[in-house]
Amino acid sequence: MKFFSDNAAAVHPRVWQALHDADHADAAYDGDAMSARLDDAFSTLFGTECTALWVATGTAANCLALAAMVPPHGGVVCHREAHIEVDEGGAPGFFTHGAKLLLADGEGAKLTPDAIRAVIDPIRNDVHQVQPHAISITQATEYGRAYAPREVAAIGSLAAERDLGLHMDGARFANAVAHLGCHPAEVTAQAGVSILSFGFVKNGGMNAEALVFFDPQLADVVRYRRKRAGHLQSKGRYLAAQVLAMVEGDLWLENGRAANAAAQEIAAACGSRLFHPVEANEVFVVLSPAEQAALHAQGFDFYDWPAPAGAPGAARLVTAWNSDPAHVGALARAIAAL
């Protein structure tokens, strides 16, 4: 019974069908008919003109986005527990040819304007110090916390004031929007986001993510960088087909809601064991080593996690769009019985 990562979730049947439907001769790279539909599909979704490019991984999406906004001598403000800092193997520095991540603090891995100012205000405006060029936030965060529209807008306002780009790592964007119940533009285009890494692999896709540019000029830069980085796949229609299957008809949101609902069922059984509010599809719960072992012995697969101060241990439980209701119920009952 798997609750260790939504990266391992199955591919949605509609995505498999879309891949089959794309299995015919067409133009190579991104010159095919399906890739040509992406701009219109995302412009319709967000209610504003935007440009969209497919890429194969979330790491590539995040780092190509940052490379479009940040020169090699520049910096990116992010949370010290952000995925680009903790889990991307130095890829941001590789793709930007040396840009520095400027680390900020914040509860639940969320940034605030004050936390960002605490990092950038002490930086002297001279050649001896790395100058900030962008801010990167994660939606939902590494602790499953969702930025409300007003929170993103406050960061977007600061970014505009300081002439900084604003990138959103949306690996779990669907889960965040499903929780917030808002229009996707309210936490992106309308809130000052420059580029969104729109995640699909965790949410029913196979190997396709999307970069959504609310500043089309940045897309022109990334077209070249994507090729140079080895991410311009020759049969790009298969990536475009996956993205379109998720976006056209709102499968992305339907899947996000399903994963969130499973997480809420588990969270309800955790009670005071929770050490972060459950606002997406991740549940962070205090469990002693003995309790973790007991759950593992019952067949539940999950990651042990660093415990909050004073706690004997902790775990991260992750649900997916296709989490088996029987497994979800069994885990909830097992935790309640501890």
C-alpha positions as CSV (number, residue, x, y, z in Angstrom):
1,M,0.0,0.0,0.0
2,K,2.0,2.9,-1.4
3,F,2.0,6.3,0.2
4,F,5.7,7.3,-0.3
5,S,5.4,9.5,-3.4
6,D,3.0,10.7,-6.1
7,N,5.9,10.5,-8.5
8,A,5.2,6.8,-8.7
9,A,1.4,7.2,-9.4
10,A,-0.1,5.5,-12.4
11,V,-0.6,7.2,-15.7
12,H,-4.3,8.2,-16.2
13,P,-6.2,6.3,-18.9
14,R,-7.0,9.5,-20.7
15,V,-3.3,10.3,-21.0
16,W,-2.6,6.8,-22.3
17,Q,-5.3,7.3,-24.9
18,A,-3.9,10.6,-25.9
19,L,-0.5,9.0,-26.4
20,H,-2.1,6.4,-28.6
21,D,-3.9,9.0,-30.6
22,A,-0.6,10.8,-31.1
23,D,1.0,7.7,-32.6
24,H,1.0,8.8,-36.2
25,A,3.4,10.7,-38.4
26,D,3.6,14.4,-37.8
27,A,6.2,17.2,-37.8
28,A,9.2,16.6,-35.5
29,Y,10.3,18.4,-32.4
30,D,7.8,21.1,-31.4
31,G,6.5,21.7,-34.9
32,D,3.5,19.3,-34.7
33,A,-0.1,20.1,-34.5
34,M,-0.5,19.2,-30.8
35,S,2.4,21.4,-29.7
36,A,0.9,24.2,-31.7
37,R,-2.3,24.0,-29.6
38,L,-0.6,24.5,-26.2
39,D,-0.7,28.3,-26.3
40,D,-4.4,28.4,-26.9
41,A,-5.1,25.7,-24.4
42,F,-3.3,27.5,-21.6
43,S,-4.5,30.9,-22.6
44,T,-8.1,29.6,-22.3
45,L,-7.3,27.9,-18.9
46,F,-5.8,31.1,-17.4
47,G,-8.0,33.6,-19.2
48,T,-5.1,35.6,-20.4
49,E,-2.6,35.3,-23.3
50,C,0.3,33.1,-22.5
51,T,2.9,30.9,-24.1
52,A,3.4,27.2,-23.1
53,L,6.3,24.9,-23.8
54,W,6.6,21.2,-22.9
55,V,9.5,19.7,-21.0
56,A,10.1,16.2,-19.7
57,T,10.9,16.8,-16.0
58,G,10.1,19.2,-13.2
59,T,13.8,19.9,-12.7
60,A,14.2,21.0,-16.3
61,A,11.0,23.2,-16.0
62,N,12.2,24.9,-12.9
63,C,15.7,25.5,-14.0
64,L,14.9,26.6,-17.6
65,A,12.5,29.1,-16.1
66,L,15.1,30.5,-13.8
67,A,17.7,30.6,-16.5
68,A,15.4,32.8,-18.6
69,M,15.3,35.4,-15.8
70,V,18.7,35.2,-14.0
71,P,22.2,35.8,-15.4
72,P,25.1,33.7,-14.3
73,H,26.2,36.4,-11.8
74,G,22.7,36.8,-10.3
75,G,20.7,35.3,-7.5
76,V,17.3,33.6,-6.9
77,V,15.5,34.1,-3.6
78,C,13.9,30.8,-2.5
79,H,13.0,29.0,0.7
80,R,15.9,27.1,2.3
81,E,13.7,23.9,2.0
82,A,12.6,24.6,-1.6
83,H,12.9,21.8,-4.1
84,I,15.4,23.8,-6.2
85,E,17.7,24.0,-3.1
86,V,17.3,20.6,-1.5
87,D,16.3,18.1,-4.3
88,E,17.6,19.2,-7.7
89,G,21.3,18.2,-7.4
90,G,22.7,21.6,-8.2
91,A,20.7,21.8,-11.5
92,P,19.7,25.5,-11.0
93,G,23.4,26.5,-10.9
94,F,24.1,24.2,-13.9
95,F,21.2,25.6,-16.1
96,T,21.9,29.3,-15.1
97,H,25.7,28.8,-15.5
98,G,26.4,29.8,-11.9
99,A,23.6,31.8,-10.4
100,K,23.3,31.6,-6.7
101,L,20.3,30.5,-4.6
102,L,19.6,33.1,-1.8
103,L,17.9,31.2,1.0
104,A,15.1,32.6,3.1
105,D,13.1,31.2,6.0
106,G,9.3,30.8,6.5
107,E,6.9,28.6,8.3
108,G,5.6,25.6,6.3
109,A,8.3,26.4,3.7
110,K,6.4,29.5,2.6
111,L,8.0,32.8,1.8
112,T,6.6,36.2,2.8
113,P,7.6,39.6,1.6
114,D,9.3,40.3,4.9
115,A,11.3,37.1,4.7
116,I,12.4,38.0,1.2
117,R,13.3,41.5,2.3
118,A,15.4,40.1,5.1
119,V,17.5,38.4,2.4
120,I,17.8,41.1,-0.2
121,D,17.8,44.3,1.7
122,P,21.3,43.7,3.2
123,I,22.8,43.1,-0.2
124,R,24.9,46.0,-1.3
125,N,24.3,47.3,-4.8
126,D,27.8,46.7,-6.1
127,V,29.8,44.2,-8.1
128,H,31.2,42.5,-5.0
129,Q,27.9,40.9,-4.0
130,V,25.4,38.6,-5.9
131,Q,22.4,40.7,-6.9
132,P,18.9,39.2,-6.8
133,H,17.1,38.8,-10.1
134,A,14.2,36.5,-9.3
135,I,12.1,34.9,-6.6
136,S,11.0,31.3,-6.7
137,I,8.0,30.0,-4.7
138,T,6.6,26.5,-4.5
139,Q,2.8,25.8,-4.9
140,A,2.0,23.8,-2.9
141,T,5.1,24.0,-0.7
142,E,7.4,21.2,0.3
143,Y,5.2,20.8,3.4
144,G,2.0,20.8,1.5
145,R,1.0,24.4,2.2
146,A,-0.9,26.4,-0.3
147,Y,-0.2,30.1,-1.1
148,A,-3.5,32.0,-1.2
149,P,-4.0,34.5,-4.0
150,R,-3.4,37.4,-1.6
151,E,-0.1,35.8,-0.5
152,V,1.2,35.4,-4.0
153,A,0.0,38.9,-4.9
154,A,2.0,40.3,-2.0
155,I,5.2,38.6,-3.2
156,G,4.3,39.6,-6.8
157,S,4.0,43.2,-5.7
158,L,7.4,43.1,-4.1
159,A,8.9,41.5,-7.2
160,A,7.5,44.2,-9.4
161,E,8.8,46.9,-7.0
162,R,12.3,45.4,-7.0
163,D,12.3,44.5,-10.7
164,L,12.6,40.8,-10.0
165,G,11.1,37.9,-11.9
166,L,8.7,35.6,-10.1
167,H,8.8,31.9,-10.7
168,M,6.3,29.4,-9.3
169,D,7.3,25.8,-9.0
170,G,3.9,24.2,-9.5
171,A,4.8,20.5,-9.2
172,R,1.6,20.2,-7.1
173,F,-0.2,23.2,-8.6
174,A,-3.3,21.2,-9.2
175,N,-3.5,20.2,-5.5
176,A,-3.1,23.8,-4.4
177,V,-5.8,25.1,-6.7
178,A,-8.1,22.3,-5.7
179,H,-7.7,23.2,-2.1
180,L,-8.0,27.0,-2.6
181,G,-11.1,26.7,-4.9
182,C,-9.8,29.7,-6.8
183,H,-9.3,30.4,-10.5
184,P,-5.8,29.4,-11.5
185,A,-5.1,32.9,-12.8
186,E,-5.7,34.3,-9.3
187,V,-2.5,32.7,-8.0
188,T,-0.4,33.2,-11.2
189,A,-1.0,35.7,-13.9
190,Q,-3.2,38.1,-11.8
191,A,-0.7,37.8,-8.9
192,G,2.4,38.8,-10.8
193,V,3.9,35.4,-11.6
194,S,6.2,35.6,-14.6
195,I,6.6,31.8,-15.3
196,L,4.8,28.8,-13.9
197,S,6.2,25.3,-13.9
198,F,2.9,23.4,-14.3
199,G,3.3,19.9,-13.0
200,F,1.6,16.9,-14.5
201,V,3.8,13.9,-13.8
202,K,2.7,13.7,-10.1
203,N,-0.9,14.1,-11.2
204,G,-1.6,11.5,-13.8
205,G,0.9,12.3,-16.6
206,M,3.7,10.1,-17.7
207,N,6.7,12.2,-18.6
208,A,5.5,15.7,-19.5
209,E,5.4,19.0,-17.7
210,A,4.6,22.5,-19.0
211,L,6.3,25.8,-18.7
212,V,3.6,28.6,-18.8
213,F,4.9,32.0,-19.6
214,F,2.8,35.1,-18.7
215,D,5.6,37.1,-20.2
216,P,5.9,35.7,-23.8
217,Q,9.3,37.3,-24.4
218,L,10.7,34.9,-21.8
219,A,9.5,32.0,-23.8
220,D,11.6,33.1,-26.8
221,V,14.7,32.8,-24.6
222,V,13.7,29.3,-23.3
223,R,13.1,27.9,-26.8
224,Y,16.9,28.2,-27.3
225,R,17.9,27.1,-23.8
226,R,15.6,24.1,-24.0
227,K,17.4,22.9,-27.2
228,R,20.8,23.6,-25.8
229,A,20.0,21.7,-22.6
230,G,18.9,18.6,-24.6
231,H,15.2,18.9,-23.7
232,L,13.8,19.5,-27.2
233,Q,12.6,16.0,-27.8
234,S,12.3,14.9,-31.4
235,K,8.8,13.4,-30.9
236,G,7.4,16.3,-28.9
237,R,3.8,15.6,-29.9
238,Y,3.8,12.8,-27.3
239,L,4.5,15.3,-24.5
240,A,2.0,17.8,-25.9
241,A,-0.6,15.1,-26.1
242,Q,-0.3,14.3,-22.4
243,V,-0.5,18.0,-21.4
244,L,-3.5,18.6,-23.6
245,A,-5.3,15.5,-22.2
246,M,-4.8,16.9,-18.7
247,V,-5.7,20.6,-19.5
248,E,-8.6,20.3,-22.0
249,G,-11.5,19.1,-19.9
250,D,-9.8,20.0,-16.5
251,L,-8.5,16.5,-15.8
252,W,-5.6,18.1,-13.9
253,L,-8.1,19.7,-11.4
254,E,-10.2,16.5,-11.1
255,N,-7.1,14.5,-10.3
256,G,-5.9,17.1,-7.8
257,R,-9.2,17.0,-6.0
258,A,-9.1,13.2,-5.8
259,A,-5.6,13.2,-4.3
260,N,-6.5,15.9,-1.8
261,A,-9.7,14.0,-0.7
262,A,-7.6,10.9,0.1
263,A,-5.1,13.0,2.1
264,Q,-8.0,14.6,4.1
265,E,-9.3,11.2,5.0
266,I,-5.9,10.2,6.4
267,A,-5.5,13.6,8.1
268,A,-8.8,13.3,9.9
269,A,-7.4,10.1,11.6
270,C,-4.2,11.7,12.6
271,G,-5.7,14.4,14.9
272,S,-3.1,16.1,17.0
273,R,-0.3,14.1,15.4
274,L,-0.3,16.5,12.4
275,F,2.5,19.0,12.4
276,H,1.4,20.9,9.3
277,P,-2.1,21.7,8.1
278,V,-3.1,19.5,5.2
279,E,-3.7,21.7,2.2
280,A,-2.7,19.5,-0.6
281,N,-1.9,15.8,-0.9
282,E,0.8,15.5,1.7
283,V,0.3,14.5,5.3
284,F,3.1,15.1,7.8
285,V,2.5,13.2,11.0
286,V,4.3,12.5,14.3
287,L,5.1,8.8,14.7
288,S,7.6,7.2,17.0
289,P,10.0,4.7,15.5
290,A,8.0,1.9,17.0
291,E,4.8,3.3,15.4
292,Q,6.5,3.7,12.1
293,A,7.7,0.1,12.2
294,A,4.2,-1.1,13.2
295,L,2.7,0.6,10.1
296,H,5.4,-0.7,7.8
297,A,4.7,-4.2,9.2
298,Q,1.1,-3.9,8.2
299,G,2.1,-3.2,4.6
300,F,2.1,0.6,4.4
301,D,5.0,2.2,2.4
302,F,5.9,5.8,3.3
303,Y,9.0,7.9,3.9
304,D,10.3,8.5,7.4
305,W,10.7,12.3,7.9
306,P,12.7,14.7,10.1
307,A,10.6,15.2,13.3
308,P,9.7,18.6,14.6
309,A,11.4,19.7,17.8
310,G,10.5,17.5,20.8
311,A,8.7,14.8,18.7
312,P,10.0,11.2,18.8
313,G,9.8,10.8,15.0
314,A,7.7,11.6,12.0
315,A,6.6,10.4,8.6
316,R,5.4,11.9,5.3
317,L,2.3,10.3,3.7
318,V,1.6,11.2,0.1
319,T,-1.6,10.4,-1.7
320,A,-2.2,10.4,-5.5
321,W,-5.0,10.8,-8.0
322,N,-5.5,7.0,-8.0
323,S,-5.0,6.2,-4.4
324,D,-7.0,3.1,-3.7
325,P,-9.9,4.0,-1.3
326,A,-9.5,0.7,0.5
327,H,-5.8,1.4,1.1
328,V,-6.6,5.0,2.2
329,G,-9.2,3.7,4.7
330,A,-6.9,1.0,6.0
331,L,-4.2,3.5,6.7
332,A,-6.5,5.9,8.4
333,R,-7.8,3.2,10.7
334,A,-4.3,1.9,11.4
335,I,-3.2,5.4,12.5
336,A,-6.3,6.0,14.6
337,A,-5.6,2.6,16.3
338,L,-2.0,3.5,17.4
